[in-house]
């Protein structure tokens, strides 16, 4: 097979393949023999169909398949022999060449091929990336203290309902009565909220439920009916307040300290609050560093991608799932991530970054612990945490997300050892204003 290369630019090539008879004839004969063995044609025993009939029925298919096999083998060999860093895979040229499919002919095909760029750059202590240190303030400690006490608090009897309170009510409309419904005042629509704030047990209000509770799912649940029935419902109800429930934070007691952090004294409790804030700020600072470091590394690498080819390849391999307009819409995010993956792979190889099973499990356990903590479960047994983490890793999408996260973390950790960190102190408010 003859292959001619036309280099369009540094990343794009056009290959012209000339497929001669000797490149496909033996394969075509083998395919016809296979067709003959499998053919079941009335009047002939299986495997005994005359070759002339097989040729007539399957000759064209055998020719096309044999030529395609020759093309595939030729392209693969050319790529390997020339050490091409192929982006995706070769695509038939948009400049279509018409071939007549006649056995014994020479066929000509053109393919477009793009290469990924070769990445090479050095890092040293002369390279600086900003690392922010967020200061812990008394206001931050007070806010976390209040949030923790609220998280471990309880609903108690209240008098006049406040915006964060709950009320237990009965709804009536003619003979219809819905008893003992919980209403969270924070879910009441703003225009109607003033009518609810300040109510007490025994108060009776006329309420337009459509205006007060705009979320249809919540409204149907509150009235204990199917969502489909809402459209036919008269929205005006008499609402009788039975109880007011106010959320009271947990008291500053040894029992509370023990429950939240496993400590006994107020001093230990306050120290744990500061420790948690510092840990949260460190996570935010690390995330910010990764964002700034990624931008720095991408600029340093100055990666150029054959974007026109890549868009076309994505369109072709997805077989019509996306339009070119769909691809263009999210292109900036996609190409930034594509370039980063190339840069990250280069850095991982350069600095010997390896991801072990234990790294993935540790990351998944951290994610699991965070999810449990969101529901107030801070002391989950180790075996339960590990089981949950393994389940996360077994899910394809979640597993990929964890792998991507760990590769990023280990790559940025390696980079931190090589570059200089330009440390800056900053308030949490200013930090969160950063773009």
PEGIGI-V261550 format. One record per pair of residues at least 12 apart in sequence whose ideal C-beta (glycine too) atoms are under 8 Angstrom apart, sorted by the first residue. I is the first residue (numbers start at 1). J is the second residue. Records with the same first field share a line. If there is no record, write none. Layout:
BEGIN
I->J ; J
END
This chain:
BEGIN
1->17 ; 18 ; 19 ; 20 ; 23 ; 70 ; 74
2->17 ; 18 ; 20
3->15 ; 16 ; 17 ; 18 ; 74 ; 78
4->16 ; 18
10->117 ; 304
11->87 ; 114 ; 115 ; 116 ; 117 ; 304 ; 305 ; 306 ; 309
12->112 ; 113 ; 114 ; 115 ; 306 ; 309
13->84 ; 112 ; 113 ; 114 ; 115
14->93 ; 110 ; 111 ; 112 ; 113
15->75 ; 78 ; 90 ; 110 ; 111 ; 113
16->108 ; 109 ; 110
17->71 ; 74 ; 75 ; 108 ; 109 ; 110 ; 111
18->106 ; 107 ; 108
19->67 ; 70 ; 71 ; 74 ; 106 ; 107 ; 108 ; 109
20->106
21->104 ; 105 ; 106
23->67 ; 70 ; 74
24->63 ; 66 ; 67 ; 69 ; 70
25->66 ; 103 ; 104
27->65 ; 66 ; 69 ; 70
28->62 ; 63 ; 65 ; 66 ; 103
31->58 ; 61 ; 62 ; 65 ; 66
32->51 ; 54 ; 55 ; 58 ; 59 ; 62
35->54 ; 57 ; 58 ; 61 ; 62
36->49 ; 51 ; 54
39->54 ; 57 ; 58
41->53
59->103
60->101
63->101 ; 103
64->101
67->107
71->109
75->90 ; 111
79->113
84->113 ; 115
85->115 ; 116 ; 117 ; 118
86->113 ; 114 ; 115 ; 116
87->114 ; 115 ; 116 ; 305 ; 306 ; 309 ; 310 ; 313
88->114 ; 309 ; 310 ; 313 ; 314 ; 317
89->313
90->111 ; 112 ; 113
91->111 ; 112 ; 113 ; 309 ; 312 ; 313 ; 316
92->109 ; 110 ; 111 ; 112
93->109 ; 110 ; 111 ; 112
94->112
95->110
97->109 ; 110
112->309 ; 312
114->306 ; 309 ; 310 ; 313
115->306
116->305 ; 342
117->303 ; 304 ; 305 ; 342
119->301 ; 303 ; 342 ; 343 ; 346
120->346
121->300 ; 301 ; 302
123->300 ; 415 ; 418 ; 419
124->418 ; 419
125->418 ; 419 ; 420
126->420
127->296 ; 300 ; 418 ; 419 ; 420
128->419 ; 420 ; 421 ; 422
129->289 ; 292 ; 293 ; 296 ; 415 ; 419 ; 420 ; 421 ; 422
130->289 ; 292 ; 421 ; 422 ; 423 ; 424
131->285 ; 289 ; 421 ; 422 ; 423 ; 424
132->285 ; 288 ; 289 ; 423 ; 424 ; 425 ; 426 ; 431 ; 434
133->285 ; 423 ; 424 ; 425 ; 426
134->281 ; 284 ; 285 ; 425 ; 426 ; 427 ; 428 ; 431
135->425 ; 426 ; 427 ; 428
136->274 ; 277 ; 278 ; 281
137->427 ; 428
140->277 ; 428
141->270 ; 273 ; 274 ; 277
144->273 ; 276 ; 277
145->270 ; 273
146->249
148->250 ; 260 ; 273
149->249 ; 250 ; 251 ; 252 ; 256
150->247 ; 249 ; 250
151->376
152->249 ; 250 ; 256 ; 259 ; 260 ; 376
153->247 ; 248 ; 249 ; 250
154->247 ; 248 ; 250
155->245 ; 246 ; 247 ; 248
156->245 ; 246 ; 247 ; 248
157->243 ; 244 ; 245 ; 246
158->244 ; 245 ; 246
159->200 ; 244
160->198 ; 199 ; 200 ; 244
161->185 ; 196 ; 197 ; 198 ; 199 ; 200 ; 241 ; 244 ; 246
162->185 ; 197 ; 246
163->185 ; 186 ; 193 ; 197
164->185 ; 186 ; 246 ; 247
165->185 ; 244 ; 245 ; 246 ; 247
166->182 ; 183 ; 184 ; 185 ; 244 ; 245 ; 246 ; 247
167->182 ; 183 ; 185 ; 196 ; 199 ; 241 ; 242 ; 243 ; 244 ; 245
168->180 ; 181 ; 182 ; 183 ; 241 ; 242 ; 243 ; 244 ; 245
169->181 ; 183 ; 239 ; 240 ; 241 ; 242
170->239 ; 240 ; 242
171->207 ; 209 ; 222 ; 223 ; 237 ; 238 ; 239
172->237 ; 238 ; 239 ; 240
173->234 ; 236 ; 237 ; 238
178->222 ; 223 ; 224
180->242
181->222 ; 223 ; 224
182->245
183->196 ; 222
185->197
187->213 ; 215 ; 218
188->212 ; 213
189->211 ; 212 ; 213 ; 214
191->211
192->207 ; 208 ; 211 ; 212
195->207 ; 212
196->212
199->241 ; 244
200->241 ; 244
201->241 ; 242 ; 243 ; 244
202->240 ; 241
203->240 ; 241
204->238 ; 239 ; 240 ; 241
205->238 ; 239 ; 241
206->236 ; 237 ; 238 ; 239
207->236 ; 237 ; 238 ; 239
208->235 ; 236
209->222 ; 223 ; 233 ; 235 ; 236 ; 237
210->235
211->235
216->230
252->266 ; 269
257->269
260->272 ; 378
262->379
281->428
284->431
285->431
286->412
288->431 ; 434
289->412 ; 416 ; 421
290->408 ; 409 ; 412
293->412 ; 415 ; 416 ; 419
294->340
297->343 ; 347 ; 415
298->336 ; 339 ; 340 ; 343
301->339 ; 342 ; 343 ; 346
303->339 ; 342 ; 343
305->335 ; 338 ; 339
307->331 ; 335
310->335 ; 338
311->324 ; 327 ; 328 ; 331
314->327
315->327
344->407 ; 408 ; 411
347->411 ; 414 ; 415
348->407 ; 410 ; 411 ; 414
351->411 ; 414 ; 415 ; 418
353->407 ; 410 ; 411 ; 414
354->410
355->403 ; 406 ; 407 ; 410
359->406 ; 410
360->393 ; 399 ; 402 ; 403 ; 406
361->386 ; 389 ; 390 ; 393
363->402 ; 405 ; 406 ; 409
364->389 ; 390 ; 392 ; 393 ; 402
365->385 ; 386 ; 388 ; 389
367->389 ; 392 ; 402
368->380 ; 385 ; 388 ; 389 ; 392
369->385
371->388
372->385 ; 388
END
